[in-house]
Amino acid sequence: MVYSNASIYREISEEAYSKMCSLLDEGRTPKNDGSGGYIIKYDPARNSFKQSMIVVVFTGMWLEAILHQIIVARHGGDEFKKYDFKSYREKLILLGVSSTEVLDKVDSFKATRKELVHEKVFFDNSEIKVAQQEAELAHQVMSSVSHALDI
C-alpha cells in the first residue's frame, strides 16, 4: 500500500463543507412578517466564504491524488506520465467513467478551482460565482467521482 494524504484531503474538504452548511443555516432566519424567505445575517469575517474555498481547494487536491493513485495502479506509471497534465475528464475516461453528468461536473469544477487557485484579479470574465454554490459543486464532484470509481 502506498502512503497518501488523499484521505486527509477528503476529511478536510468534508469538514469544511459541514462547517459551511452550518454557517449558512446559522446566518439566516425566516422573515418574521410571514412573507416567506429569509433574512441573511452579515458575516464580517466571511467564515462561510472561507470554508467554501477550503472545500474547493481540498477537493481538487483529493481528486488529483486519487486519480494519480488509481491510474498508476491500473495502468502503470508510464501511462500516468502520458496523462499527468491532461484534464480530469480525460483521466476519468481512461478509468472507464462515461457518465456525461460526472464528466460535466468535473469540467465545471476544474474551471472554478483554477480561477480560485490561480486568481487573475485583473482579467474579469464577466461571470459572478457564489462560493458556497461552487463548494456544493465540489462536494458533488467528490461524491460522484467516488461512486463512479467505486472508492
N, CA, C and O of each residue as an XYZ file, in Angstrom:
604
protein
N       0.839     -1.187      0.000
C       0.000      0.000      0.000
C       0.877      1.240      0.000
O       1.887      1.313      0.699
N       0.470      2.199     -0.791
C       1.186      3.456     -0.909
C       0.628      4.432      0.125
O      -0.586      4.555      0.288
N       1.539      5.126      0.823
C       1.084      6.148      1.763
C       0.641      7.368      0.973
O       1.327      7.808      0.050
N      -0.506      7.905      1.342
C      -1.053      9.063      0.652
C      -1.832      9.929      1.626
O      -2.365      9.448      2.626
N      -1.883     11.189      1.320
C      -2.681     12.135      2.103
C      -4.094     12.297      1.550
O      -4.850     13.132      2.045
N      -4.460     11.526      0.550
C      -5.769     11.693     -0.103
C      -6.918     11.613      0.899
O      -7.859     12.403      0.821
N      -6.853     10.682      1.827
C      -7.952     10.563      2.797
C      -8.019     11.788      3.711
O      -9.102     12.191      4.135
N      -6.874     12.372      4.009
C      -6.846     13.597      4.827
C      -7.461     14.755      4.045
O      -8.230     15.541      4.597
N      -7.119     14.858      2.755
C      -7.695     15.922      1.927
C      -9.214     15.793      1.890
O      -9.936     16.787      1.963
N      -9.683     14.564      1.777
C     -11.127     14.315      1.747
C     -11.768     14.748      3.065
O     -12.808     15.407      3.066
N     -11.142     14.375      4.193
C     -11.670     14.759      5.507
C     -11.724     16.271      5.663
O     -12.715     16.813      6.154
N     -10.667     16.950      5.247
C     -10.627     18.406      5.362
C     -11.759     19.020      4.532
O     -12.453     19.926      4.992
N     -11.936     18.523      3.322
C     -12.999     19.033      2.460
C     -14.373     18.784      3.076
O     -15.219     19.678      3.095
N     -14.594     17.576      3.575
C     -15.896     17.245      4.158
C     -16.170     18.044      5.435
O     -17.298     18.484      5.658
N     -15.149     18.233      6.271
C     -15.328     19.039      7.487
C     -15.651     20.487      7.138
O     -16.526     21.102      7.747
N     -14.941     21.022      6.158
C     -15.194     22.406      5.749
C     -16.589     22.543      5.151
O     -17.265     23.547      5.374
N     -17.022     21.542      4.395
C     -18.366     21.567      3.812
C     -19.421     21.581      4.917
O     -20.382     22.347      4.855
N     -19.239     20.737      5.921
C     -20.182     20.708      7.050
C     -20.211     22.045      7.781
O     -21.285     22.540      8.123
N     -19.039     22.632      8.022
C     -18.973     23.934      8.688
C     -19.655     25.006      7.845
O     -20.385     25.849      8.366
N     -19.405     24.964      6.522
C     -20.018     25.938      5.639
C     -21.546     25.836      5.701
O     -22.238     26.850      5.790
N     -22.060     24.613      5.653
C     -23.517     24.411      5.712
C     -24.080     24.909      7.038
O     -25.132     25.548      7.065
N     -23.389     24.622      8.133
C     -23.831     25.098      9.450
C     -23.840     26.617      9.514
O     -24.779     27.225     10.027
N     -22.779     27.222      8.986
C     -22.701     28.681      8.988
C     -23.814     29.295      8.139
O     -24.379     30.326      8.503
N     -24.124     28.668      7.023
C     -25.223     29.168      6.190
C     -26.550     29.086      6.933
O     -27.352     30.019      6.880
N     -26.785     27.967      7.632
C     -28.024     27.807      8.398
C     -28.102     28.813      9.542
O     -29.149     29.414      9.783
N     -26.978     28.989     10.245
C     -26.940     29.930     11.368
C     -27.105     31.372     10.896
O     -27.608     32.220     11.633
N     -26.681     31.641      9.675
C     -26.667     33.008      9.170
C     -27.955     33.474      8.537
O     -28.009     34.569      7.977
N     -28.986     32.672      8.614
C     -30.261     33.112      8.038
C     -31.405     32.721      8.962
O     -31.403     31.663      9.592
N     -32.370     33.610      9.012
C     -33.564     33.360      9.815
C     -34.784     33.666      8.958
O     -34.738     34.546      8.098
N     -35.865     32.949      9.186
C     -37.086     33.229      8.411
C     -37.564     34.652      8.673
O     -37.422     35.179      9.776
N     -38.126     35.256      7.647
C     -38.704     36.589      7.822
C     -39.828     36.484      8.845
O     -40.602     35.526      8.841
N     -39.907     37.471      9.711
C     -40.920     37.416     10.768
C     -42.262     38.019     10.354
O     -43.196     38.064     11.156
N     -42.362     38.477      9.119
C     -43.634     39.052      8.674
C     -44.512     38.025      7.953
O     -45.592     38.360      7.466
N     -44.042     36.767      7.886
C     -44.820     35.703      7.272
C     -44.798     35.699      5.752
O     -45.541     34.940      5.130
N     -43.972     36.522      5.149
C     -43.959     36.622      3.684
C     -43.102     35.555      3.007
O     -43.026     35.505      1.779
N     -42.471     34.719      3.789
C     -41.589     33.705      3.211
C     -40.205     34.265      2.970
O     -40.001     35.478      2.998
N     -39.289     33.407      2.740
C     -37.919     33.851      2.501
C     -37.147     33.999      3.799
O     -37.630     33.644      4.873
N     -35.954     34.523      3.680
C     -35.047     34.607      4.821
C     -34.408     35.976      4.937
O     -34.350     36.749      3.980
N     -33.938     36.246      6.125
C     -33.091     37.407      6.379
C     -31.683     36.842      6.557
O     -31.442     35.990      7.413
N     -30.765     37.331      5.734
C     -29.386     36.850      5.780
C     -28.579     37.786      6.680
O     -28.561     39.002      6.483
N     -27.918     37.197      7.661
C     -27.094     37.984      8.579
C     -25.758     38.303      7.914
O     -25.211     37.489      7.170
N     -25.249     39.483      8.189
C     -23.950     39.902      7.688
C     -22.866     39.171      8.460
O     -22.910     39.116      9.689
N     -21.899     38.612      7.756
C     -20.781     37.901      8.365
C     -19.492     38.649      8.030
O     -18.864     38.375      7.008
N     -19.098     39.589      8.884
C     -17.927     40.409      8.563
C     -16.630     39.601      8.426
O     -15.708     40.040      7.740
N     -16.546     38.443      9.060
C     -15.338     37.614      8.965
C     -15.373     36.701      7.740
O     -14.386     36.029      7.439
N     -16.504     36.672      7.032
C     -16.687     35.859      5.823
C     -16.339     34.378      6.060
O     -15.681     33.740      5.238
N     -16.791     33.861      7.186
C     -16.452     32.485      7.565
C     -17.017     31.443      6.596
O     -16.328     30.478      6.265
N     -18.235     31.618      6.145
C     -18.820     30.672      5.201
C     -18.042     30.687      3.883
O     -17.787     29.638      3.292
N     -17.676     31.861      3.441
C     -16.884     32.002      2.216
C     -15.543     31.277      2.363
O     -15.122     30.556      1.459
N     -14.882     31.467      3.493
C     -13.593     30.817      3.727
C     -13.731     29.301      3.722
O     -12.897     28.603      3.146
N     -14.771     28.793      4.355
C     -14.979     27.342      4.379
C     -15.253     26.815      2.977
O     -14.799     25.727      2.620
N     -15.992     27.577      2.184
C     -16.289     27.131      0.821
C     -15.011     27.079     -0.024
O     -14.863     26.191     -0.863
N     -14.103     28.008      0.187
C     -12.828     27.970     -0.541
C     -12.015     26.743     -0.132
O     -11.376     26.113     -0.974
N     -12.038     26.409      1.141
C     -11.339     25.211      1.615
C     -11.915     23.970      0.939
O     -11.166     23.082      0.532
N     -13.228     23.905      0.818
C     -13.873     22.764      0.150
C     -13.355     22.628     -1.273
O     -12.972     21.535     -1.690
N     -13.340     23.715     -2.017
C     -12.924     23.667     -3.422
C     -11.460     23.251     -3.536
O     -11.131     22.365     -4.325
N     -10.593     23.870     -2.771
C      -9.163     23.590     -2.881
C      -8.841     22.156     -2.463
O      -8.111     21.459     -3.167
N      -9.367     21.716     -1.349
C      -9.037     20.372     -0.881
C      -9.736     19.279     -1.691
O      -9.233     18.157     -1.763
N     -10.867     19.579     -2.291
C     -11.465     18.619     -3.220
C     -10.548     18.451     -4.429
O     -10.356     17.334     -4.910
N      -9.988     19.538     -4.916
C      -9.037     19.457     -6.029
C      -7.803     18.657     -5.661
O      -7.324     17.854     -6.463
N      -7.283     18.862     -4.467
C      -6.118     18.100     -4.017
C      -6.451     16.614     -3.923
O      -5.658     15.761     -4.323
N      -7.637     16.316     -3.387
C      -8.082     14.921     -3.276
C      -8.214     14.296     -4.658
O      -7.740     13.184     -4.891
N      -8.860     15.013     -5.573
C      -9.088     14.478     -6.907
C      -7.768     14.200     -7.623
O      -7.605     13.144     -8.234
N      -6.835     15.131     -7.552
C      -5.518     14.917     -8.150
C      -4.847     13.675     -7.563
O      -4.289     12.859     -8.297
N      -4.904     13.538     -6.259
C      -4.237     12.414     -5.590
C      -4.857     11.072     -5.967
O      -4.143     10.124     -6.292
N      -6.187     10.992     -5.922
C      -6.795      9.683     -6.192
C      -6.690      9.313     -7.666
O      -6.518      8.139     -7.993
N      -6.790     10.289     -8.558
C      -6.632      9.972     -9.976
C      -5.226      9.452    -10.252
O      -5.051      8.499    -11.012
N      -4.241     10.067     -9.644
C      -2.860      9.596     -9.793
C      -2.719      8.164     -9.288
O      -2.167      7.305     -9.976
N      -3.219      7.920     -8.092
C      -3.087      6.586     -7.495
C      -3.780      5.512     -8.334
O      -3.209      4.452     -8.589
N      -4.990      5.787     -8.753
C      -5.760      4.773     -9.480
C      -5.185      4.538    -10.872
O      -5.112      3.394    -11.320
N      -4.776      5.596    -11.560
C      -4.198      5.406    -12.889
C      -2.906      4.604    -12.796
O      -2.691      3.690    -13.591
N      -2.043      4.934    -11.837
C      -0.794      4.181    -11.678
C      -1.095      2.726    -11.324
O      -0.470      1.814    -11.865
N      -2.045      2.505    -10.422
C      -2.376      1.136    -10.012
C      -2.947      0.312    -11.166
O      -2.631     -0.870    -11.302
N      -3.776      0.928    -11.986
C      -4.437      0.176    -13.065
C      -3.652      0.149    -14.371
O      -3.737     -0.816    -15.131
N      -2.884      1.215    -14.633
C      -2.248      1.339    -15.946
C      -0.733      1.511    -15.885
O      -0.066      1.467    -16.919
N      -0.185      1.707    -14.694
C       1.264      1.867    -14.545
C       1.724      3.308    -14.595
O       1.016      4.198    -15.066
N       2.920      3.509    -14.099
C       3.494      4.846    -14.017
C       3.761      5.488    -15.364
O       3.591      6.697    -15.519
N       4.181      4.687    -16.347
C       4.449      5.250    -17.672
C       3.182      5.804    -18.308
O       3.205      6.859    -18.943
N       2.072      5.080    -18.132
C       0.799      5.564    -18.678
C       0.363      6.840    -17.949
O      -0.160      7.765    -18.570
N       0.582      6.884    -16.623
C       0.204      8.094    -15.903
C       0.980      9.296    -16.414
O       0.426     10.389    -16.538
N       2.261      9.101    -16.711
C       3.065     10.219    -17.210
C       2.460     10.816    -18.475
O       2.549     12.023    -18.701
N       1.846      9.971    -19.297
C       1.181     10.463    -20.508
C      -0.054     11.296    -20.163
O      -0.442     12.184    -20.922
N      -0.665     11.005    -19.017
C      -1.914     11.669    -18.623
C      -1.719     12.740    -17.548
O      -2.675     13.415    -17.166
N      -0.507     12.896    -17.069
C      -0.258     13.777    -15.924
C      -0.836     15.172    -16.115
O      -1.427     15.714    -15.181
N      -0.690     15.760    -17.272
C      -1.158     17.128    -17.479
C      -2.448     17.197    -18.280
O      -2.829     18.261    -18.769
N      -3.112     16.071    -18.412
C      -4.400     16.059    -19.102
C      -5.507     16.419    -18.123
O      -5.293     16.456    -16.912
N      -6.677     16.679    -18.656
C      -7.800     17.135    -17.832
C      -8.349     16.011    -16.957
O      -8.096     14.829    -17.193
N      -9.104     16.416    -15.946
C      -9.784     15.431    -15.102
C     -10.684     14.542    -15.962
O     -10.770     13.333    -15.750
N     -11.342     15.156    -16.924
C     -12.244     14.418    -17.823
C     -11.483     13.289    -18.525
O     -11.934     12.145    -18.539
N     -10.339     13.616    -19.100
C      -9.569     12.616    -19.837
C      -9.082     11.499    -18.914
O      -9.075     10.328    -19.293
N      -8.683     11.867    -17.721
C      -8.220     10.859    -16.760
C      -9.365      9.941    -16.341
O      -9.190      8.728    -16.228
N     -10.530     10.527    -16.112
C     -11.683      9.710    -15.720
C     -12.135      8.796    -16.863
O     -12.532      7.655    -16.623
N     -12.078      9.280    -18.075
C     -12.429      8.442    -19.223
C     -11.465      7.265    -19.315
O     -11.888      6.136    -19.563
N     -10.170      7.521    -19.118
C      -9.182      6.435    -19.084
C      -9.571      5.386    -18.052
O      -9.354      4.193    -18.260
N     -10.145      5.831    -16.944
C     -10.525      4.917    -15.858
C     -11.908      4.312    -16.064
O     -12.409      3.605    -15.190
N     -12.526      4.579    -17.202
C     -13.789      3.939    -17.523
C     -15.032      4.713    -17.156
O     -16.138      4.184    -17.268
N     -14.884      5.949    -16.722
C     -16.053      6.765    -16.381
C     -16.611      7.343    -17.679
O     -15.899      8.002    -18.436
N     -17.891      7.086    -17.921
C     -18.510      7.567    -19.157
C     -19.734      8.452    -18.911
O     -20.325      8.971    -19.857
N     -20.108      8.620    -17.661
C     -21.276      9.434    -17.330
C     -21.022     10.895    -17.700
O     -20.118     11.535    -17.163
N     -21.830     11.410    -18.622
C     -21.660     12.813    -19.003
C     -21.953     13.741    -17.833
O     -21.377     14.825    -17.739
N     -22.838     13.326    -16.950
C     -23.139     14.156    -15.767
C     -21.891     14.312    -14.899
O     -21.556     15.421    -14.482
N     -21.212     13.214    -14.630
C     -19.990     13.265    -13.811
C     -18.914     14.065    -14.539
O     -18.278     14.934    -13.943
N     -18.709     13.782    -15.808
C     -17.657     14.451    -16.572
C     -17.926     15.947    -16.707
O     -16.994     16.748    -16.634
N     -19.179     16.333    -16.900
C     -19.517     17.759    -16.992
C     -19.304     18.468    -15.657
O     -18.816     19.597    -15.621
N     -19.669     17.802    -14.558
C     -19.439     18.395    -13.235
C     -17.949     18.610    -12.992
O     -17.537     19.638    -12.456
N     -17.156     17.633    -13.393
C     -15.710     17.728    -13.192
C     -15.123     18.867    -14.032
O     -14.223     19.574    -13.578
N     -15.632     19.044    -15.249
C     -15.167     20.161    -16.083
C     -15.490     21.501    -15.436
O     -14.648     22.399    -15.396
N     -16.701     21.629    -14.935
C     -17.115     22.868    -14.280
C     -16.291     23.114    -13.014
O     -15.855     24.234    -12.746
N     -16.088     22.049    -12.247
C     -15.274     22.153    -11.041
C     -13.852     22.599    -11.384
O     -13.282     23.453    -10.705
N     -13.288     22.020    -12.434
C     -11.916     22.361    -12.827
C     -11.779     23.857    -13.091
O     -10.808     24.481    -12.665
N     -12.752     24.425    -13.792
C     -12.711     25.855    -14.109
C     -12.778     26.696    -12.836
O     -12.041     27.671    -12.689
N     -13.662     26.313    -11.923
C     -13.790     27.041    -10.652
C     -12.511     26.951     -9.835
O     -12.016     27.956     -9.325
N     -11.984     25.749     -9.717
C     -10.772     25.524     -8.940
C      -9.611     26.329     -9.515
O      -8.840     26.939     -8.774
N      -9.498     26.324    -10.825
C      -8.413     27.065    -11.481
C      -8.533     28.559    -11.198
O      -7.539     29.216    -10.889
N      -9.748     29.094    -11.304
C      -9.953     30.519    -11.037
C      -9.618     30.879     -9.598
O      -9.069     31.947     -9.330
N      -9.950     29.984     -8.671
C      -9.684     30.256     -7.265
C      -8.195     30.160     -6.949
O      -7.632     31.057     -6.322
N      -7.569     29.090     -7.378
C      -6.170     28.844     -7.024
C      -5.225     29.767     -7.790
O      -4.182     30.163     -7.270
N      -5.591     30.108     -9.021
C      -4.733     30.953     -9.857
C      -5.447     32.266    -10.158
O      -5.633     32.634    -11.318
N      -5.839     32.959     -9.111
C      -6.634     34.171     -9.272
C      -5.921     35.191    -10.154
O      -4.759     35.536     -9.936
N      -6.650     35.652    -11.141
C      -6.174     36.712    -12.033
C      -7.158     37.864    -11.907
O      -8.039     38.041    -12.748
N      -6.998     38.630    -10.863
C      -7.974     39.639    -10.479
C      -8.234     40.668    -11.579
O      -9.327     41.231    -11.632
N      -7.270     40.929    -12.452
C      -7.459     41.965    -13.467
C      -8.069     41.442    -14.759
O      -8.318     42.218    -15.681
N      -8.313     40.140    -14.838
C      -8.932     39.549    -16.029
C     -10.339     39.108    -15.676
O     -10.563     37.964    -15.280
N     -11.272     40.012    -15.819
C     -12.669     39.746    -15.485
C     -13.322     38.960    -16.608
O     -13.319     39.390    -17.761
N     -13.880     37.813    -16.270
C     -14.557     37.015    -17.288
C     -16.057     37.282    -17.290
O     -16.821     36.520    -17.882
N     -16.482     38.347    -16.638
C     -17.882     38.781    -16.602
C     -18.811     37.724    -16.032
O     -19.976     37.644    -16.421
N     -18.311     36.926    -15.127
C     -19.120     35.886    -14.504
C     -18.999     36.019    -12.999
O     -17.900     36.116    -12.454
N     -20.144     36.023    -12.338
C     -20.152     36.081    -10.883
C     -20.475     34.691    -10.368
O     -21.472     34.083    -10.757
N     -19.613     34.199     -9.483
C     -19.843     32.893     -8.884
C     -20.084     33.078     -7.395
O     -19.526     33.980     -6.769
N     -20.908     32.227     -6.846
C     -21.180     32.228     -5.417
C     -20.356     31.098     -4.812
O     -20.529     29.932     -5.167
N     -19.466     31.451     -3.904
C     -18.520     30.485     -3.357
C     -19.211     29.257     -2.773
O     -18.749     28.132     -2.962
N     -20.306     29.472     -2.071
C     -20.999     28.348     -1.446
C     -21.601     27.413     -2.496
O     -21.653     26.202     -2.283
N     -22.048     27.953     -3.609
C     -22.568     27.107     -4.695
C     -21.441     26.321     -5.351
O     -21.627     25.171     -5.749
N     -20.283     26.940     -5.461
C     -19.124     26.250     -6.034
C     -18.626     25.159     -5.081
O     -18.153     24.113     -5.525
N     -18.731     25.400     -3.793
C     -18.378     24.371     -2.805
C     -19.361     23.213     -2.886
O     -18.973     22.055     -2.727
N     -20.625     23.516     -3.131
C     -21.627     22.461     -3.316
C     -21.270     21.612     -4.534
O     -21.367     20.385     -4.488
N     -20.861     22.255     -5.613
C     -20.423     21.532     -6.802
C     -19.223     20.644     -6.468
O     -19.185     19.482     -6.870
N     -18.250     21.178     -5.742
C     -17.067     20.389     -5.362
C     -17.484     19.176     -4.541
O     -16.971     18.074     -4.739
N     -18.411     19.386     -3.627
C     -18.910     18.289     -2.789
C     -19.579     17.217     -3.661
O     -19.394     16.023     -3.429
N     -20.336     17.637     -4.639
C     -20.979     16.701     -5.569
C     -19.946     15.965     -6.413
O     -20.102     14.776     -6.692
N     -18.896     16.664     -6.817
C     -17.825     16.033     -7.597
C     -17.173     14.923     -6.781
O     -16.962     13.820     -7.283
N     -16.856     15.215     -5.531
C     -16.222     14.202     -4.692
C     -17.124     12.981     -4.553
O     -16.658     11.845     -4.645
N     -18.386     13.212     -4.335
C     -19.331     12.118     -4.172
C     -19.502     11.324     -5.468
O     -19.447     10.095     -5.451
N     -19.705     12.011     -6.577
C     -19.967     11.310     -7.832
C     -18.724     10.602     -8.367
O     -18.839      9.515     -8.934
N     -17.546     11.188     -8.199
C     -16.319     10.513     -8.626
C     -16.049      9.302     -7.763
O     -15.648      8.252     -8.266
N     -16.268      9.441     -6.457
C     -16.089      8.301     -5.552
C     -16.998      7.150     -5.966
O     -16.582      5.991     -5.993
N     -18.233      7.482     -6.283
C     -19.203      6.454     -6.703
C     -18.804      5.846     -8.050
O     -18.832      4.627     -8.221
N     -18.435      6.703     -9.000
C     -18.079      6.221    -10.340
C     -16.849      5.318    -10.326
O     -16.760      4.368    -11.104
N     -15.894      5.621     -9.429
C     -14.670      4.821     -9.350
C     -14.748      3.740     -8.283
O     -13.808      2.968     -8.092
N     -15.884      3.695     -7.589
C     -16.121      2.688     -6.540
C     -15.028      2.742     -5.462
O     -14.420      1.732     -5.108
N     -14.805      3.966     -4.955
C     -13.801      4.131     -3.884
C     -14.449      4.722     -2.645
O     -13.774      4.937     -1.638
